[in-house]
C-alpha cells in the first residue's frame, strides 16, 4: 500500500508541474485562464489588461477618461541622470491598458501576467477548474488528478 500511495502522490506532484509548465509555454492560454480566474475571484486585481478599444466603456464622459489618462502613464520608462524613473505619457495607440494603484490608466503593448504564474495560481486553477475556461490538455490533467485523489482517499480510509 505504501508503495502505491507514494506512486500516486508522486504522479499528483508531476501533474501539478505539468500544469505549471503548460501555462509557462502557452502564454495565450495562460492569459485566458488567468483572466477567467480573475473574473471568478479577482486573482490579478487591478493588473487586468483590457483592449484599448474598450476604454470608453469604463467612463461616463470623455473628460473622466482624459483625467485618468493624464495622471496615468505608459509602461515604458527611462532613468534620468539622477537615477529617477521617468514614465512616458499614456499612449492610446497601444493595444491594451490597465489601472495603476491610484486608478489611473497605464498603456501597454501586450498582456503580461507572468508574475502571476506560480504554484498558487496552479492550485487555484485546480480548485476552481469546474468554473473556468481551460484548455483540453489542462482539463485532462485535472481529471487525472481528481481520480488520483479519490484513489489516495480510498487507500487511506482502508
N, C-alpha and C positions, 0 to 999 in steps of 0.2 A: 504494500500500500504506500509506504513512504517514497519508494522509487517512482511510482505512478504520480503521486502528488507532486513530487519535485519536477517531474517532466511537464506536468500541466502548468505549474506555476512558472516554469521557465518559458514555456510557449506563451503564456499570458504576457510576460515581460517582453518577449520578442514581438508580439503583436503591437504592444504599446510603441516600441521602437519603430516598427514598420509604418505605423500611422504617422508618427513624427517625421520620418524620412520621406514618406509620400508627400506630405504637405511642404516639406523643405524643397523638394524637387519640382513641385507643381504649384507655382505661385498663383495662377489664376484660380485654381480650385481652392487654395488656401484663402485667398481674398473672399471668394463667395462664401465659404464656410464660416469664416470669422465674422463677416458682415451679418450672416444669418444668426450666428450665435449672439452677436451684439443686439440684434432685434429682439432676441429671446431674453437676454439677461443683462444688456448694457456692458458687455465684456470689454469693448475698446473705448468706452466713454466718449469724450469729445474728439478723439482722434479718428473718427469715422470720416472717410473721404466721400464726397458727393460730386456728381458730374457738374461742371461749371454751368451747363445749360439749365440746371435746376435751381440756380441761385435765386431767381425771382420768386420761387415758390416759398421761400423761407421768410420773406419780408412783406409787410403790409404796404410799404411805399418805397419808391426809389431812393428817397433821402435816407431811410433807415439802412438800406443796403450800402449806400455810399459811405455813411458814417462807419459801418463795420469794416468796409474795405480801407478807408482812410487810416483807421487805427490799427489795421492788420498789416500783414507783410507777406512777402513771397518766402518760400522755403530756402531759397538761395541767399547766401550771405557772404561777406568777406570780413577780414580782420584789418582794422586800420593800424597805423604805425604805433599806436599806444597799446595795442592788444585788445581793443574793444571790438565786439562783434557787431557788425552793421548789416541789418537785413535790407534786402531790396524791397521796393514797394510792392503791394499786392498787384498781381498781374492777372487780369480777367481773361487773357488769351491762353492761360494754362488749361489743362484738361479737367483738373479737379480742385476742390477746396475742402478745407476742414476748419474747425474752430479752435482757436488757442484758449488758454485757461481763462481769459477775460471775455470770451465770447466774440472776439474779433476774427476776421477772415484770414486764412493763410492759404495762398495759392500753391499748387504743386503739379508736377507733370505726371506723376504716377502714384498709385496707391502703394504705400509701403507700411505694411503691418508686421514686418519681420520681427520687431521687438516683442510681439505677442506670441510667436511660435516657441512654446516651451511645454514642459510636462503638464503644467496647469491647464493650458489650452487643450492638450490631448485628453486629459481627464474630463474636462468639461464637455468635449465632443462626445466622448464615450457615454457620459452620464445623461446627456440630452439628445442622443442620436435619433430617437424616435420623432423629435420635433424639428429636426434640422435638415436642410439640404446637404447631402453628402454624395460624393462620387461613389459609383458602384463598388470600386475596389475597397473603399473605406467601410461601406456598409457590410461587405462580405467579411472583412476582418473583425468588425464589431459583432457580427452574428457568431463567428467562431469564438470570440472572447466570451460571449454570453454562454455558449454551450460549455466552454471550459469552466466557467464559474459555477454553472449548475453541477457539473461533474465533481468539482472540488467540494462543493457544499454536500453533495451526496456522500462522498468519501469521508468527509469529516464527521458526518452525522451517523455513520455506521460503526 
